[in-house]
Amino acid sequence: MWAFPALALRSARRLLSMARLAIMLLALLWGHPGASAEWRLEKATGTIKRHTQAPAPNGLPDGHVAVAKIDGDIASAWYTKPTRIYGHGILGDAIEAGALTVQTSDGTNLTFSLPSNQVFEDRTPRLHDLDGFGRISIVTILTDVAQGASIAVFGLVEGKLELRAQTPYIGRSNRWRNIAGIEDFDGKGSSQIAEVVTPHIGGTLKFWTWSKGSLKLAGEATGFSNHFIGSREQGLSAIEDFDGDGVVDIAVPSANRMTLRLMKLDEGEVVELAKILMPNRIDKPIAVSTSAGRPVLTVGLEDGSSYRLRR
């Protein structure tokens, strides 16, 4: 007696599957930016333009001043009090920073000094409105000489520069992490900090959600690197909406830097959208532009060549 309803249900499911297939085919034909299509590789000419920043006053020899992109309580920030207490030298020398200095919107300079067993193992801090209310946070890489690196977020609290949130340390000395991007990667309104933990030894891509003054792990995946030992370049990543769904994604090299992986944070899962094999190792900043409404990535390689990736 139930044969007819069951048959109707199966027919409906087949029709739904056919409709989905038709939509995908039409998207491919029409060139919808979210369609599943191959990324093509083409040789680029010229060099990748780097964003220039002012040198840090009384700061690291290779440090720069970070300037806020929006009006908020903090206008700029940089690392100060160079020190040699930590000999890791992952960024090209053994000179790290013992303090963080900011200039507030009214021109006041404030400094947060670390204890003698900690350094900022970083070149330039990152300024971002994590709250969405015009309060600027400073995102840093803070290292304990015995426990390795952490991500630490600083901000103004009642007019003072204070540590507001921090991830756990890696757990041993001479272990580092590199921040890959800061954005709303899951489309839910809160910012996530994307990073690669231990990018030189089987790096793990992690997303930390800023929520109510704390950092919570939102997702992770293995097999990434956005830095190589001794390099001062920390920009081997890019953020953009690669699948056209209105939510920002991230591009990060694979662990051997021979492949560029386009990744998405989706309900706690880190999903690979695409991976593009390169002719040589990625060792330069990844630039993002658009052409005909679609993202274009420009990638610089170890042999001095550069390539564009487009769909």
N, C-alpha and C positions, 0 to 999 in steps of 0.2 A: 504493500500500500504506500510505501515511502519512495518507490522507484522514481516517480516523476519529480518530486522536489529535489532529490539527490542529483538527477540528471540536469535539472535546471541550474543547480548550484555549480556543477562542474562546467556547464556551458558558460555561466557568468564569469567564472574564474578564467576560462580560456579567453573570453572576450576582453577581460581586464588586462591579461598578459599581452594580448595582441595590441591593445590600445597603448600600453606602456612602450612596447617595441616601436610602434608607429611614431610616438612622441620623440623617442631617442633618435630614430632615423631622420625625422624632420629637423631636429635640432642640429644634427650633423650636416644636413643639406643646407640649412639656413645659416650655419656658422654661429649658433648661440654660444656665448663665452663659457657657459657651464657644461657644454657637451663633452662627452668623452672623446677626445681627439689626441693624436700623437703630437708631441712637441718636436719641432724640427730645429736642427742645429745649423747655424750659418756663421762663417768667418766674419769677424768684425774688424774694422780699421780704426786707428787712433788709440788713445788711452782712456781709461775710465777716469772721469773727473771725480776728485775727492773733495768732500766738504771741508773747507778750511776753518780752523778754530784758533783763537788767540792762545799763545803760550801762557801757562799758569804762572802768575807772579809768585816768586819765592817758593815755587813748587818743584815738581819732578822735572828732570831734564827733558823728558819726552812727554810731559803732561800738558793738558790743554784746559781751557775754561769752557764749561758747558753753560749754554745760555737757554733760559726757558723760552718755549715757543708760544706761550700764552701769558697773559698778565695774571700774576698770582702773588703769593706772599714771599716767594724767593725768586730773585732775578737771575742769579748765576751761581755756579759752584765749581770748585777745583780742589785738588789734593795739595797739601802743604807738609812741611816738616820732613824732608827727605831723610831716610835712615837706611843703614846697611845691616840691621839686626837679623834679617832673614835672607839667607843666601840662595834661595831657590832659583832666581834669575830667569823665570819662565818667559818674561817679556823682553828679554834681550840684555838685561843688566840686573845687578843685585841691589839696585836702589829702589826702595818702595816708599810709601808715604805713611807718616805717623799721625796725620791729622786731615780733617776735612774742613774746608772753609767755604762759607756761603756769603753772598751779598743779598740782603733782603730788598724788598721793593722800595724801601725808604732810604736805601744806600748804606745801611749798617752792615758791617762785617762781623760774622760770628764764626767761631772755630770749635770743633769737637776734636779733642785729642784722645788718642787711643792709649791704653796701658802699654808698658814696655814689651809685652809678649805678643802684640798684635800689630798688623800693618794693613794698609789698603793695597792689595796686590792687583793693581789696576792702573790705567793711565788717565782716564777722564770719567768723572761720574756722569750719570744719566738723570735728567730732570723730567718728571712725568706727573701729570695730575691723576693719580691713582684713584682718588675719591670722586672725581667728576664735579667738585665744588670749588675749583680754583685754588685748592691747597696743593702746593708743589711738594712732591716727595723726591728725595735724592736716592737713587738706586746704585749701590756700590758692591764691590767684591772685597769683603773683609776677611782676612786670614789670621788664624791663630798659629803661632810658629810650631806648636806641637800637634794641632788637630786639623790643619789644612784650611781650605777656603769655605766661605759661606756667602750667601747673598744677604746684605743688610740694607734696610730702608731707613733713611733719616728724614726728619722734618722738623718744623717749628712747633713747639709745645709751650704755650704761654710765653712766647717771645724768646725761648731758648732752643738751640739746636740739639735735638735728642735722637737717640736710636729708638725707632718706632716698631720695627719688626725684623726678624732674622730667621733664615733657614738654619737647620742643623749644620754643623761643620761636617766635612767629608769624613773625618775620623782619624786621619794620620797626617804627619808632616809631608811637605812637598807634593801635595795633591791640590789641584786647581780646578776652577770652573770658569766658563766664559759666558756672559750674557749674550743672547742671540736676538732679542727683541722684546718690546713691551707694547701690548695692545690688547684689545678685547677679542681674544682668539676664539671664544665659544659663543659670541653674539648675545650674551646675557646681561651685558651692561657693566660688568666689573672687569678691571684690567688684569691680565695675566703677565707674569714675567717668564719669558722663555729662556732657557739656558742649556748649555751642554756641560755636564759634569764629567770631569777627567777626559777632555777632548783628545788627549794624546794616547790614551790606553783604553780603547773600547768605550767611547763616550756615550752617555745617556742623555737624550733630549728630555727635559722636564719642564712642565708648566706649573707655575705657582700662582694661585689666585689671591689677589689682595681683597680681603673681606674683613670689615670692622676692625681694622688696625692689626691684622695678622696675615701671615702667608700660609696658605693651605695647598698641598700638592693636588693638582687637578688632573694630571695624566703624565705618562712617561713612555718612552720607547728607546731601544738600544740601537747602536750602530751609526754614530754621528761624530763629526769633528768640525769645529769652527775656529781652529787655531793650530799652529805648529810650533814646536819648541824653539824659543829664541826670537820669534817674530814679534814685532810691535803692532802688527795688524790684528785688530779684534773684530773686524767687520765682515767676516765670512758668512753672511746670512742676509736675508731680505724678507720683508713682510709685504703681502699683497693678497687680494682676493683672487686666487688662481682658478677656482672652479665656478665663479660667477654666481654664488649663492648669497652674496651680500655680507659675508663674514670673512674677516682677514685670516689668511693662512701664512705659513712660513716656509722659506726655502733654506735648507741647511745641507752642507756637503756630507757625504757618507764618511765612515770612519777612516778610509784611506784617501779621502778627498778626490777620488776619481769619478764620483757620481754625485749629481745634485739631486737631492730628494725634496719633493714638495709635500709638506705635511699639514694635516688638519687636526684640530682638537674638536672632537665630536662626542658629547655626553660622557666625558671621562676617558674616551679612547683616543689614542693618537693614530690617525689613519694616514696611510701613504696615498696621495693623489697621483703622483707620477714620479719616475726616477729617470734621469737623463745621463747616460754615460758620456764623459768628457774625454778629449784626446790626451789630456795631461792633468796633473793635480791642480786643484783650485787653490790659489794662494793670495788672492786679492779681493777687495770688497766687491760685493754683488750689487749691481745697480739695477733699478727698476724704472721702466718708462711704459708708455702705452702707445699702441698703434691700432687704429680702427676700433677703439674701445676695448682692446685686449691687452693684457700685460705682456711686456717684453723684458727679459732678463739679460743683462750683459755680464759675462763672467770672465775674469782674468786668470790665466794659468801660469804655472811655473816656468814654462819655456818662453814666456813673453808674449804669447798669442792671447787673443780674446775672442769670445764667441757670443753670439746672440741666440737666445732661445725664444721661440715664438710658436704659436699654434696656428 
